[in-house]
């Protein structure tokens, strides 16, 4: 069961990186006597990563070269991955009914 949880965590991380995400960064400055002087919180946009997208496709058993996909197929894949990530972020279990497989 532990291996299954790690596998799910890995899939979540790859999907998150594949479509991009926001990262919160906190920078704190302290005085010589360890008093907090200043705290800066910033949110950074991390762009989608193509290598992570390829890894996500391979995890799903689709080893197609992305250059072989048409623009329409790429758009469908993008929408599917965005929905899947949204479901994961909401804590819902994602079930792939294979209704969007290529013929």
Secondary structure, 3 states (H helix, E strand, C coil): CHHHHHHHHHHHHHHHHHHCEEEEEEEEEECCCCCEEEEEEEEEEECCCHHHHHHHHHHCCCCCCHHHCCHHHHHHHHHHHHHHHHHHHCCCCCCCCCCCCCC
